[in-house]
């Protein structure tokens, strides 16, 4: 099948629009008035290892269980961001305790940090770059049960990326189908 330049251009514009709008949605979350502190992985590492200043520090992993099972920061508590609202009471004992929040690269942990702030938590630290940056900086992660850790590149693609690919494929199929109908 041969596509006209106009059709290909329309498809590309639509895919770009979907991509930009999904990224815009994430940026809106970060534009909200945040009452949490952004910290680097180096600062997070220092806090985790300074038990005299932060004796009750909580490290909160907000990724999915499958991601957590690949690797995670040692002693991190797992509460996926999708479950955080209805599991917030599990964190109530730490309401006035420092909580470092992280995910794979930063998107979900930013949302989770805002959820915690909205629920009255006051000492929230959002770790910029997530576990990808943690690993890139050479810091230790706890392995899965068989003692191995996977590299960050083996971790699944983000939901937004998969959604964009799926929607783009659907649009292409619809355009192709309409062209066939009009040719008849």
LOFI-345180 format. One record per residue: residue number from 1; z negated, x negated, y negated of N, C-alpha, C in turn. Coordinates in pm, 1 decimal. Atoms other than C-alpha are relative to their C-alpha. Layout:
BEGIN
nr; n_up; n_east; n_north; ca_up; ca_east; ca_north; c_up; c_east; c_north
NUM; Z; X; Y; Z; X; Y; Z; X; Y
...
//
This chain:
BEGIN
nr; n_up; n_east; n_north; ca_up; ca_east; ca_north; c_up; c_east; c_north
1; 0.0; -82.5; 117.6; 0.0; 0.0; 0.0; 0.0; -87.0; -124.0
2; -9.7; 73.9; 123.9; 79.3; -113.4; -347.3; -69.6; 79.2; -110.6
3; 72.1; -64.1; 109.5; -144.0; -38.5; -645.1; 63.1; -39.9; -132.0
4; -46.5; 33.4; 134.2; -34.3; -18.3; -1002.1; -109.4; -78.6; -70.8
5; 98.0; 77.9; 76.4; -202.5; -250.1; -1248.0; -101.3; 92.2; -66.9
6; 87.2; -96.3; 66.7; -343.5; 52.6; -1424.9; -110.1; 48.9; 94.7
7; 97.4; -46.3; -98.9; -516.4; 176.4; -1106.5; -102.3; -108.6; 30.4
8; 90.1; 111.8; -28.3; -661.6; -165.3; -1026.7; -93.0; -22.8; -118.7
9; 80.1; 18.3; 120.2; -780.0; -198.2; -1385.5; -108.8; 106.5; -10.1
10; 97.8; -108.7; 4.9; -952.9; 141.8; -1373.1; -111.9; -21.9; 101.7
11; 99.8; 25.1; -104.4; -1127.9; 51.8; -1048.2; -94.3; -112.2; -42.5
12; 82.7; 112.1; 43.9; -1248.9; -280.5; -1187.3; -92.6; 40.5; -114.5
13; 82.7; -46.0; 111.5; -1373.4; -117.4; -1507.6; -115.6; 85.0; 51.5
14; 104.7; -86.1; -54.2; -1565.3; 141.3; -1306.2; -107.0; -81.9; 71.6
15; 95.8; 84.2; -72.4; -1727.3; -121.4; -1082.1; -84.8; -79.0; -99.0
16; 74.3; 74.1; 101.8; -1824.5; -327.9; -1386.5; -99.0; 92.1; -70.6
17; 88.3; -97.4; 64.7; -1968.6; -16.0; -1552.2; -122.6; 28.6; 87.1
18; 111.4; -26.5; -92.1; -2181.1; 60.2; -1243.3; -96.2; -118.5; 0.6
19; 82.6; 120.2; -3.5; -2305.4; -298.9; -1232.3; -82.1; -13.6; -128.0
20; 69.5; 13.7; 127.8; -2391.1; -308.5; -1602.4; -107.7; 106.7; -14.7
21; 99.2; -106.4; 15.5; -2566.7; 27.9; -1594.3; -120.0; -21.6; 91.3
22; 114.8; 26.3; -87.4; -2781.4; -75.2; -1295.5; -86.5; -111.2; -57.4
23; 77.6; 106.5; 62.9; -2882.4; -394.2; -1474.9; -67.5; 48.5; -127.5
24; 58.8; -55.6; 121.5; -2943.0; -199.8; -1796.5; -126.2; 78.0; 33.1
25; 116.6; -77.7; -41.1; -3181.6; 28.8; -1609.9; -118.5; -92.3; 25.0
26; 108.3; 95.0; -23.7; -3383.9; -273.6; -1497.4; -51.5; -57.4; -130.8
27; 44.1; 58.4; 125.9; -3389.0; -414.5; -1850.8; -81.6; 99.1; -81.8
28; 79.6; -100.7; 69.8; -3524.9; -85.4; -1986.7; -145.3; -9.9; 43.6
29; 136.5; 13.1; -51.3; -3828.1; -131.3; -1762.8; -70.8; -115.5; -69.0
30; 64.8; 115.9; 60.0; -3892.7; -473.9; -1913.7; -17.0; 13.5; -150.8
31; 12.8; -19.4; 143.4; -3849.8; -347.6; -2271.2; -123.4; 82.9; -34.6
32; 119.1; -81.4; 24.1; -4142.7; -105.7; -2233.9; -112.5; -88.1; -53.0
33; 113.9; 74.1; 52.5; -4457.3; -206.5; -2413.2; -82.0; -50.6; 117.7
34; 71.0; 54.2; -114.9; -4603.8; -440.0; -2158.1; -138.0; -48.1; -41.3
35; 136.8; 44.4; 22.1; -4971.6; -507.3; -2133.8; -40.9; -93.5; 112.1
36; 27.4; 100.1; -101.9; -4944.3; -773.9; -1869.9; 58.7; -131.3; -47.6
37; -45.1; 132.8; 41.8; -4886.6; -1146.6; -1901.1; 104.9; -53.5; 95.8
38; -100.0; 69.8; -80.2; -4577.1; -1327.5; -1781.1; -50.5; -141.8; 24.5
39; 39.6; 137.5; -30.7; -4661.9; -1650.0; -1599.9; 106.2; -63.9; 87.8
40; -92.6; 74.7; -84.8; -4451.7; -1919.3; -1437.6; -62.9; -19.9; 137.7
41; 56.1; 27.6; -132.9; -4490.0; -2010.9; -1072.2; -99.2; -115.7; -7.0
42; 94.1; 111.5; 14.9; -4660.5; -2331.8; -1185.8; -136.4; 50.0; -47.4
43; 126.0; -58.3; 47.0; -4921.4; -2130.3; -1374.9; -67.1; 81.4; 110.7
44; 55.3; -78.4; -111.5; -4963.1; -1896.9; -1077.3; -64.1; -92.4; 102.9
45; 52.3; 96.6; -96.8; -5010.7; -2194.3; -845.3; -134.4; -55.9; -48.2
46; 125.4; 52.5; 56.6; -5277.1; -2335.9; -1078.3; -112.2; 102.7; 8.7
47; 102.3; -105.4; -7.3; -5459.7; -2003.2; -1092.7; -49.1; 18.5; 143.2
48; 35.8; -20.9; -140.8; -5451.6; -1961.0; -713.8; -90.8; -111.8; 49.8
49; 76.6; 114.6; -47.9; -5593.3; -2308.5; -660.9; -123.8; -31.2; -83.5
50; 117.7; 22.2; 83.2; -5860.8; -2284.2; -931.0; -102.5; 110.5; 26.4
51; 95.2; -104.1; -41.5; -6125.9; -2082.0; -750.0; -127.4; 1.9; -84.6
52; 119.1; -2.2; 85.6; -6397.8; -2184.2; -994.9; 21.6; 91.0; -121.5
53; -29.3; -88.2; 113.8; -6226.5; -2001.3; -1283.1; 42.7; 138.5; 47.5
54; -51.5; -127.1; -53.3; -6059.2; -1730.1; -1070.7; -51.9; 22.8; 142.1
55; 56.3; -11.1; -135.1; -6298.2; -1673.6; -776.5; 46.7; 123.6; 77.3
56; -39.0; -124.6; -66.8; -6178.4; -1318.8; -702.7; 147.4; 33.2; -18.5
57; -142.6; -20.5; 27.2; -5809.1; -1363.0; -785.4; 69.4; 71.2; 115.9
58; -78.4; -73.3; -99.2; -5576.7; -1121.9; -603.8; 146.3; -35.8; -20.3
59; -144.3; 22.5; 3.6; -5217.9; -1210.8; -517.9; 63.2; 119.9; 68.5
60; -58.7; -124.9; -48.2; -5012.6; -893.5; -475.0; 150.0; -16.4; 19.7
61; -142.0; 4.2; -36.0; -4676.2; -898.2; -295.4; 50.6; 143.5; 2.3
62; -49.5; -137.8; 8.1; -4475.6; -585.4; -382.0; 137.4; 15.9; 65.5
63; -126.2; -11.3; -73.7; -4175.5; -652.6; -156.7; -19.0; 92.8; 119.7
64; 8.4; -78.5; -123.1; -4096.6; -460.1; 161.4; -63.6; -83.8; 109.8
65; 64.4; 70.7; -111.1; -4276.9; -546.5; 484.6; 94.9; -100.5; 65.4
66; -94.8; 91.3; -65.0; -3960.9; -702.7; 631.2; 13.6; -130.0; -79.3
67; -7.1; 120.2; 83.6; -3942.7; -944.6; 336.4; -130.3; -79.6; 9.9
68; 131.3; 63.3; -11.0; -4315.2; -1017.7; 355.9; -11.1; -75.9; 132.3
69; 7.7; 63.5; -131.5; -4279.5; -1097.7; 726.0; 83.0; -127.3; 8.6
70; -79.8; 122.9; 1.0; -4015.6; -1360.6; 648.4; -85.6; -114.1; -51.8
71; 93.7; 95.7; 57.6; -4256.6; -1550.0; 424.6; -69.0; 64.8; -119.0
72; 76.4; -54.3; 112.2; -4514.9; -1484.5; 157.2; -99.3; -105.1; -47.4
73; 104.4; 88.8; 50.1; -4770.5; -1658.6; -57.6; -125.0; 26.1; 83.9
74; 116.2; -12.7; -88.5; -5073.3; -1726.8; 159.5; -108.5; 86.5; -64.0
75; 107.2; -92.5; 38.2; -5348.1; -1463.1; 138.6; 44.0; 111.6; -94.3
76; -48.6; -109.0; 85.8; -5125.8; -1221.6; -54.1; -23.1; 134.3; 68.2
77; 12.6; -138.3; -46.9; -5192.6; -849.6; -19.9; 137.5; 64.2; -13.6
78; -130.0; -67.8; 4.4; -4881.4; -647.6; 65.0; -18.3; 147.7; -32.2
79; -15.2; -142.1; 31.9; -4827.2; -316.0; -110.1; 138.5; 13.0; -63.0
80; -134.8; -13.6; 56.4; -4454.9; -242.5; -153.6; -1.2; 85.4; -126.5
81; -1.4; -69.9; 128.7; -4371.4; -123.5; -504.7; 24.4; 149.6; 17.6
82; -26.9; -142.3; -24.5; -4242.2; 206.8; -362.5; -126.0; 75.4; 42.7
83; 124.4; -62.2; -46.3; -4592.1; 273.2; -221.3; -115.5; -18.5; -98.4
84; 110.1; 40.0; 87.9; -4796.1; 138.1; -511.9; -70.0; 117.6; -67.3
85; 60.8; -114.5; 70.0; -4851.2; 467.3; -697.3; -101.9; 73.1; 87.6
86; 93.5; -76.7; -83.8; -5010.0; 642.5; -399.3; -97.6; -88.3; 77.6
87; 98.0; 89.7; -61.7; -5193.3; 333.3; -270.7; -83.3; -73.2; -105.3
88; 67.4; 67.4; 111.3; -5336.8; 238.6; -610.3; -151.0; -10.5; 22.0
89; 145.2; 2.8; -23.8; -5691.3; 321.7; -494.2; -43.6; -120.7; 82.7
90; 33.1; 120.1; -77.2; -5676.3; 25.2; -254.6; -29.8; -118.0; -92.0
91; 20.4; 109.6; 94.8; -5671.7; -197.9; -562.4; -111.5; 27.4; -100.8
92; 105.1; -35.4; 97.0; -5945.1; -14.8; -758.8; -116.2; -99.5; -2.2
93; 109.5; 98.1; 5.7; -6213.9; -266.9; -652.3; 35.0; -124.2; -83.1
94; -45.5; 117.7; 74.3; -6004.4; -530.8; -834.1; 41.4; 36.1; -142.8
95; -41.7; -49.4; 131.3; -5967.5; -332.0; -1157.8; -22.7; -101.0; -112.1
96; 30.3; 99.1; 104.3; -6129.4; -606.2; -1368.8; 16.4; -142.8; 50.3
97; -26.3; 130.3; -59.7; -6003.3; -894.8; -1157.8; 143.8; -39.9; -31.6
98; -135.8; 48.5; 22.4; -5700.0; -1112.1; -1222.3; 85.7; 32.4; 121.7
99; -94.5; -32.9; -106.9; -5401.1; -990.7; -1018.0; 134.3; -62.7; -34.8
100; -134.5; 57.1; 14.3; -5084.3; -1198.5; -979.3; 93.7; 86.5; 82.8
101; -95.2; -89.0; -66.3; -4790.4; -972.7; -893.0; 132.7; -73.5; 15.6
102; -130.3; 63.6; -20.9; -4471.0; -1106.0; -734.7; 84.0; 79.3; 99.0
103; -94.5; -58.5; -95.7; -4162.4; -995.2; -544.2; 99.7; -109.5; 36.8
104; -100.5; 99.3; -38.1; -3839.4; -1168.2; -440.9; 44.2; -83.0; -119.7
105; -49.7; 74.0; 115.8; -3705.1; -1256.3; -785.2; -54.7; 48.9; -133.4
106; 64.0; -42.7; 123.5; -3892.0; -1053.1; -1045.6; 16.9; 144.8; -40.5
107; -25.0; -138.0; 42.8; -3746.9; -701.9; -1082.8; -107.3; 98.0; 42.3
108; 99.9; -94.3; -51.3; -3986.3; -509.7; -861.6; -140.0; -32.1; -49.3
109; 135.4; 35.5; 44.4; -4292.1; -705.8; -969.0; -22.1; 36.4; -146.5
110; 11.5; -46.2; 137.9; -4220.3; -623.0; -1332.2; -35.4; 148.4; -2.8
111; 29.9; -143.6; -10.4; -4216.4; -252.4; -1242.7; -141.7; 22.2; 51.9
112; 134.2; -13.7; -57.9; -4530.4; -292.4; -1031.2; -108.0; -36.8; -101.4
113; 96.8; 39.7; 102.9; -4710.2; -471.8; -1314.5; -21.6; 112.9; -99.4
114; 12.0; -111.7; 94.0; -4634.3; -181.6; -1546.1; -76.0; 116.9; 62.9
115; 73.8; -106.0; -70.1; -4760.7; 66.6; -1284.2; -150.0; -30.4; -2.4
116; 141.7; 38.4; 1.3; -5087.1; -126.5; -1262.5; -60.7; 19.1; -139.1
117; 48.4; -17.2; 137.5; -5123.7; -132.9; -1641.4; -18.2; 148.0; -31.6
118; 7.8; -144.4; 25.6; -5052.5; 240.9; -1658.9; -118.2; 65.0; 71.2
119; 114.2; -52.3; -75.2; -5335.8; 292.1; -1408.2; -131.1; -68.3; -38.4
120; 124.1; 52.9; 54.2; -5592.1; 104.2; -1614.4; -36.9; -142.0; 39.0
121; 28.6; 139.1; -34.7; -5571.7; -246.4; -1469.1; 26.1; -86.2; -123.2
122; -5.6; 72.7; 126.9; -5626.7; -502.2; -1742.7; 35.8; -147.8; 11.3
123; -24.5; 143.9; -13.9; -5575.5; -851.2; -1600.5; 116.6; -24.4; 96.0
124; -119.2; 7.3; -84.4; -5222.4; -839.0; -1462.3; 85.9; -117.5; -44.3
125; -86.1; 114.4; 25.7; -5006.4; -1150.0; -1434.6; 128.0; 14.7; 82.5
126; -131.9; -15.4; -62.5; -4636.0; -1104.6; -1359.6; 60.2; -138.6; 20.4
127; -52.6; 132.3; -30.7; -4500.5; -1413.3; -1181.5; 152.7; 0.4; -12.7
128; -143.6; 5.5; 28.4; -4155.4; -1483.6; -1324.9; 72.4; -75.7; 111.3
129; -82.2; 66.6; -101.0; -3891.5; -1567.6; -1064.2; -36.2; 34.2; 142.9
130; 39.7; -43.6; -133.2; -4083.2; -1429.6; -767.6; -12.1; -111.9; 101.5
131; 18.2; 98.9; -106.8; -4109.2; -1600.4; -433.2; 118.3; -95.7; 9.4
132; -114.1; 92.7; 2.6; -3759.1; -1745.4; -471.6; -32.0; -121.5; -86.2
133; 36.2; 109.7; 90.3; -3881.4; -1953.0; -765.9; -117.6; -79.4; 57.0
134; 115.4; 64.9; -64.0; -4207.8; -2028.9; -580.8; 48.9; -102.0; 103.7
135; -53.5; 87.7; -104.5; -4013.4; -2175.5; -288.2; 82.6; -112.4; -61.9
136; -81.6; 101.8; 67.7; -3766.8; -2356.6; -518.1; -85.9; -107.9; -64.3
137; 91.7; 96.1; 62.1; -4064.2; -2523.1; -686.0; -74.3; -83.8; 103.5
138; 58.7; 79.8; -106.8; -4175.1; -2657.7; -348.4; -138.8; 42.5; 43.5
139; 132.9; -46.1; -38.8; -4489.8; -2451.4; -308.2; 1.8; 61.5; 139.5
140; 14.4; -44.8; -138.5; -4616.4; -2352.7; 34.5; 4.9; 152.0; 11.4
141; 3.1; -141.7; -35.7; -4550.9; -2014.3; 189.4; -57.2; 11.5; 139.8
142; 51.8; -23.7; -134.0; -4718.3; -1865.6; 491.9; 114.4; 47.7; 87.6
143; -110.4; -35.4; -89.3; -4485.5; -1836.5; 787.1; -23.0; 132.5; 71.0
144; 12.8; -115.8; -86.5; -4414.8; -1541.6; 1007.3; -75.0; -42.5; 125.3
145; 90.5; 26.1; -112.3; -4610.9; -1516.6; 1331.4; 44.7; -110.8; 94.3
146; -43.0; 103.9; -93.5; -4392.1; -1751.7; 1537.0; -1.5; -138.6; -63.0
147; 16.5; 130.2; 62.0; -4460.9; -2030.8; 1287.7; 119.5; -48.0; -78.7
148; -118.9; 41.9; 73.4; -4116.4; -2043.0; 1127.4; 10.1; 78.2; -129.5
149; -32.8; -73.5; 121.9; -4008.6; -1951.3; 780.2; 150.3; -5.4; -17.6
150; -142.0; -2.5; 30.8; -3662.3; -1848.3; 679.0; 19.0; -45.7; -143.3
151; -28.8; 38.6; 137.6; -3496.2; -1984.5; 370.8; 23.2; 124.8; -82.7
152; -20.2; -118.4; 83.6; -3467.9; -1751.4; 73.7; 140.0; 57.5; 13.1
153; -137.2; -49.8; -10.1; -3093.0; -1727.0; 135.5; 17.4; 97.8; 115.3
154; -12.7; -94.1; -111.0; -3156.4; -1532.6; 456.6; -61.8; 135.1; -31.7
155; 60.7; -126.8; 38.4; -3343.3; -1260.4; 272.4; 109.9; 95.2; -43.6
156; -105.8; -98.7; 22.8; -3143.0; -940.6; 240.9; 35.5; 16.2; -146.9
157; -47.0; -26.6; 135.7; -2934.6; -852.0; -63.2; -83.1; 109.5; -63.3
158; 75.2; -104.3; 69.9; -3093.6; -636.6; -325.8; 66.8; 134.9; 16.5
159; -50.0; -136.5; -13.8; -3056.6; -262.3; -309.9; 108.6; 28.7; -102.6
160; -99.8; -25.2; 104.3; -2865.9; -254.3; -640.6; 135.3; -57.9; 37.2
161; -126.1; 62.7; -37.2; -2604.4; -495.7; -513.4; 68.5; 79.9; 110.7
162; -58.4; -78.0; -109.5; -2553.8; -296.7; -192.5; 52.4; 133.6; -51.2
163; -43.6; -126.8; 57.2; -2529.0; 24.7; -394.6; 131.0; -17.0; -76.0
164; -122.9; 26.1; 75.5; -2263.0; -125.1; -621.3; 117.4; -19.0; 94.3
165; -107.5; 22.1; -96.7; -2057.0; -243.4; -324.8; 39.9; 131.2; 65.8
166; -28.2; -128.4; -63.9; -2087.4; 95.9; -156.8; 76.5; 92.5; -93.7
167; -66.5; -88.0; 95.9; -1992.7; 291.3; -470.3; 140.6; -48.9; -32.6
168; -132.9; 55.5; 26.3; -1704.4; 57.0; -543.4; 96.1; 30.0; 113.1
169; -83.6; -30.2; -116.7; -1571.6; 104.4; -190.4; 37.7; 147.2; 3.0
170; -28.7; -144.3; 2.8; -1600.0; 482.6; -222.5; 105.5; 32.4; -104.4
171; -96.4; -25.3; 107.4; -1408.2; 480.8; -550.9; 139.1; -44.5; 42.7
172; -129.9; 50.1; -45.2; -1130.6; 270.7; -401.2; 59.9; 95.8; 102.0
173; -50.3; -94.0; -100.2; -1101.8; 508.5; -105.4; 46.1; 130.5; -63.8
174; -38.7; -124.1; 68.4; -1089.4; 811.4; -335.7; 131.9; -19.2; -73.5
175; -124.2; 27.0; 73.4; -818.7; 653.7; -551.7; 117.1; -10.3; 96.6
176; -107.2; 13.5; -99.1; -614.1; 560.6; -244.9; 38.4; 136.1; 56.1
177; -25.3; -132.8; -56.6; -648.8; 910.0; -103.3; 76.3; 87.6; -99.2
178; -69.1; -79.2; 101.3; -540.3; 1073.1; -429.6; 144.2; -46.3; -16.9
179; -137.1; 51.5; 11.6; -235.5; 845.4; -450.1; 85.9; 53.0; 114.0
180; -74.8; -51.4; -115.4; -132.6; 953.9; -99.7; 33.3; 147.3; -18.4
181; -22.4; -143.5; 21.5; -169.7; 1321.2; -193.5; 111.4; 21.4; -101.2
182; -100.9; -17.3; 104.0; 42.8; 1281.1; -506.7; 138.2; -46.3; 45.1
183; -129.7; 48.3; -48.7; 317.5; 1094.1; -319.1; 69.8; 105.1; 83.8
184; -58.4; -102.1; -87.4; 370.2; 1389.5; -86.0; 61.7; 107.1; -76.2
//
